[in-house]
Amino acid sequence: MKIGLSVKFWLWIFGGFVLFAIAAFVASTTICASPSRNYGIICDAKGTELGLVFFTYCLVVVGWFTVRSNELTTQTLERGYLAVSPTDIQRRFVVGKNRNSSFYDEQDPQEIVLNLRVENTGRTTATIKKVYVEFSREPPIGDLPQYKDGREKIADFVFAVNVTDKLPIDHVTSFLTDQFVWGYIEYFDVFKIKRISRFCAAIFPPAQRYTGGGAPSFGRSEPAGAEGWRECD
């Protein structure tokens, strides 16, 4: 779980106050209680002076967090945002070596293949570096995604602003009936920060097989699983 910037701010303020209080207590009970009293500056400091030191510390913390907050706001407004979903869901014969599509018959093995549709809704470009896809006969369980038996592929695709396109990667499964697919894409925004866009959908493959001739018949998909399976960073 990520800690918000405001929580971090108050942790620094409270933590600094605790450290100053502990330091003042230790100084008054040990160092300043020593008969030698060779720590004049520390022991002669008044409460108002110590307060000014803590106040200066707080100003430094406030200044740093203000700069950091402005930086995060700029990144949030100007970065690229990628949305991903399955598309072009087809049923086809398994491609055999040196086979012509006209030789296929009903007994030949079949498979389901799909692509991923990606849309950049942000204000700057984004570069996809990794694609993960997992098929399952069972629906997703729980509020948070679990990735176990999928396939990960390294990529290098740049998506400009307001561009919608499908990735040139086929994702194949031997499950032929209605099923589920989930995964994520990993990408870097213009600020070189790694982001993740997740997807999770129920897919309904077409009954018609595509043999390579004419227009293919596509299946459909709809969102599935809890929100956590479809969250984007």
C-alpha positions in Angstrom: 0.0 0.0 0.0 1.4 3.4 -1.0 1.6 6.1 1.6 0.1 9.5 0.4 2.2 12.6 0.3 0.1 14.3 3.1 0.6 11.3 5.4 4.4 11.5 4.8 4.3 15.2 5.5 2.8 14.7 9.0 5.0 11.8 9.7 8.1 14.1 9.1 6.6 16.8 11.3 5.6 14.5 14.1 8.8 12.5 13.8 10.9 15.7 14.0 9.0 16.8 17.1 9.5 13.5 18.8 13.3 13.6 18.0 13.6 17.1 19.3 11.7 16.3 22.5 13.9 13.2 23.1 17.1 15.2 22.4 16.0 17.9 24.8 15.1 15.4 27.5 18.4 13.5 27.2 20.4 16.8 27.3 18.6 18.0 30.4 18.9 14.7 32.3 22.4 13.6 31.4 24.6 16.0 29.6 23.5 19.2 31.4 23.4 17.4 34.7 27.1 16.6 34.5 29.2 18.6 37.0 31.7 19.6 34.3 29.0 21.4 32.2 31.2 21.7 29.1 28.2 22.0 26.9 27.3 25.7 27.4 25.5 26.3 24.1 23.3 23.3 24.6 22.5 23.6 28.2 22.0 27.4 28.2 19.5 27.3 25.3 16.1 28.5 26.3 12.8 27.0 25.3 12.1 29.8 22.8 15.4 29.1 21.1 14.7 25.4 20.8 11.3 26.3 19.5 12.9 28.4 16.7 15.1 25.5 15.8 12.1 23.2 15.5 10.2 25.9 13.6 13.1 26.2 11.1 13.0 22.4 10.6 9.3 22.6 9.9 9.9 25.3 7.3 12.4 23.1 5.5 10.0 20.2 5.5 7.1 22.4 4.3 9.3 23.8 1.5 10.4 20.3 0.3 6.9 18.9 0.3 5.6 21.9 -1.5 8.1 21.4 -4.3 7.3 17.6 -4.4 3.6 18.3 -4.5 3.9 20.6 -7.4 6.1 18.1 -9.2 3.5 15.3 -8.7 0.7 17.6 -9.8 2.5 18.3 -13.1 3.2 14.6 -13.7 -0.4 13.7 -13.1 -1.7 16.4 -15.5 0.9 15.9 -18.3 1.6 12.2 -18.3 0.2 9.6 -20.7 -2.6 7.3 -19.6 -3.0 3.9 -21.3 -6.3 2.0 -21.3 -6.2 -1.6 -22.4 -8.8 -4.2 -23.4 -9.1 -7.4 -25.5 -10.1 -7.1 -29.1 -10.3 -9.1 -32.4 -11.3 -12.4 -30.6 -11.2 -15.2 -33.2 -11.5 -18.9 -33.5 -9.1 -20.5 -35.9 -7.5 -23.7 -36.9 -4.1 -24.3 -35.3 -1.6 -23.4 -37.9 0.4 -26.4 -39.0 3.8 -26.4 -40.7 3.5 -26.2 -44.5 -0.2 -26.5 -44.3 -2.7 -24.8 -46.6 -5.9 -23.5 -45.0 -7.9 -25.3 -47.7 -6.7 -28.7 -46.2 -8.3 -28.2 -42.8 -11.3 -30.2 -41.7 -13.5 -30.3 -38.7 -11.3 -32.8 -36.8 -8.2 -30.5 -36.9 -7.3 -28.8 -33.6 -8.5 -25.3 -33.1 -7.5 -22.3 -30.9 -8.7 -18.9 -29.8 -6.6 -15.9 -30.6 -7.0 -12.3 -29.5 -5.1 -9.0 -29.5 -5.0 -6.1 -27.1 -6.5 -2.7 -27.9 -4.6 0.2 -26.3 -5.7 3.8 -26.1 -3.6 6.8 -24.9 -6.0 9.2 -23.2 -3.3 11.3 -21.6 -1.5 14.4 -22.8 2.0 13.0 -23.7 3.4 9.8 -25.2 3.8 6.5 -23.4 6.1 3.6 -24.3 5.0 0.0 -23.6 7.8 -2.2 -22.4 6.0 -5.4 -21.2 2.8 -7.2 -21.9 1.3 -10.0 -19.7 -1.7 -12.1 -20.6 -3.3 -15.0 -18.8 -6.3 -17.1 -19.8 -8.5 -19.0 -17.4 -11.7 -21.1 -17.4 -12.5 -19.9 -13.9 -13.4 -16.3 -13.0 -11.0 -14.0 -11.1 -11.1 -14.4 -7.4 -10.6 -11.7 -4.8 -10.3 -8.0 -4.8 -6.6 -7.9 -5.8 -5.1 -9.4 -9.0 -3.1 -12.6 -8.9 -0.9 -13.5 -11.8 0.3 -17.1 -12.0 0.2 -19.0 -15.3 0.3 -16.3 -18.0 2.8 -15.3 -20.6 5.0 -12.3 -20.4 6.3 -10.6 -23.6 8.9 -7.8 -23.8 7.8 -5.0 -26.1 8.8 -1.5 -27.3 5.7 0.3 -28.6 5.2 4.0 -28.5 1.7 5.4 -28.2 1.2 9.1 -29.1 -1.5 11.3 -27.6 -5.1 10.3 -28.6 -3.9 7.2 -30.5 -6.0 4.0 -30.3 -4.5 0.9 -31.9 -4.0 -2.8 -31.3 -0.7 -4.3 -30.3 0.8 -6.5 -33.0 1.0 -9.5 -30.7 -1.3 -12.6 -30.9 -2.4 -14.1 -27.6 -3.5 -17.7 -28.0 -5.3 -20.2 -25.9 -6.5 -23.8 -26.5 -9.7 -23.1 -24.4 -12.4 -22.9 -27.0 -15.5 -22.0 -24.9 -16.4 -18.8 -23.0 -13.6 -18.0 -20.6 -11.7 -15.2 -18.9 -8.6 -13.3 -19.7 -6.6 -10.8 -17.6 -3.2 -9.2 -17.4 -1.5 -5.9 -17.7 0.8 -3.7 -19.7 3.8 -2.0 -18.3 4.8 1.3 -19.7 6.9 4.4 -19.1 5.5 7.9 -19.3 7.3 11.0 -20.5 8.7 11.5 -17.0 10.4 8.0 -17.2 8.2 6.7 -14.5 7.0 3.1 -14.8 3.2 2.7 -14.9 0.9 -0.3 -15.1 -2.5 -0.6 -16.7 -4.5 -3.8 -15.9 -7.4 -5.4 -17.6 -9.7 -8.3 -16.8 -12.6 -9.5 -19.1 -14.9 -12.3 -19.9 -14.5 -13.3 -23.5 -17.1 -15.1 -25.7 -15.4 -16.6 -28.8 -17.3 -16.8 -32.1 -18.7 -20.1 -33.1 -17.5 -19.7 -36.7 -13.9 -20.7 -37.5 -11.7 -18.5 -39.5 -9.9 -20.4 -42.2 -8.1 -17.6 -43.9 -10.6 -16.7 -46.5 -13.0 -13.8 -46.4 -13.7 -11.6 -43.4 -13.2 -13.1 -40.0 -15.9 -13.4 -37.4 -15.0 -11.8 -34.0 -16.2 -12.6 -30.6 -17.0 -10.1 -27.8 -15.8 -9.3 -24.3 -17.1 -7.6 -21.2 -15.4 -6.4 -18.0 -15.0 -9.0 -15.3 -13.6 -9.2 -11.7 -13.3 -6.7 -9.0 -12.0 -3.1 -9.6 -8.5 -4.1 -8.5 -8.1 -6.4 -11.5 -8.6 -3.4 -13.8 -6.8 -0.7 -11.9 -4.3 1.6 -13.6 -1.3 3.3 -11.9 
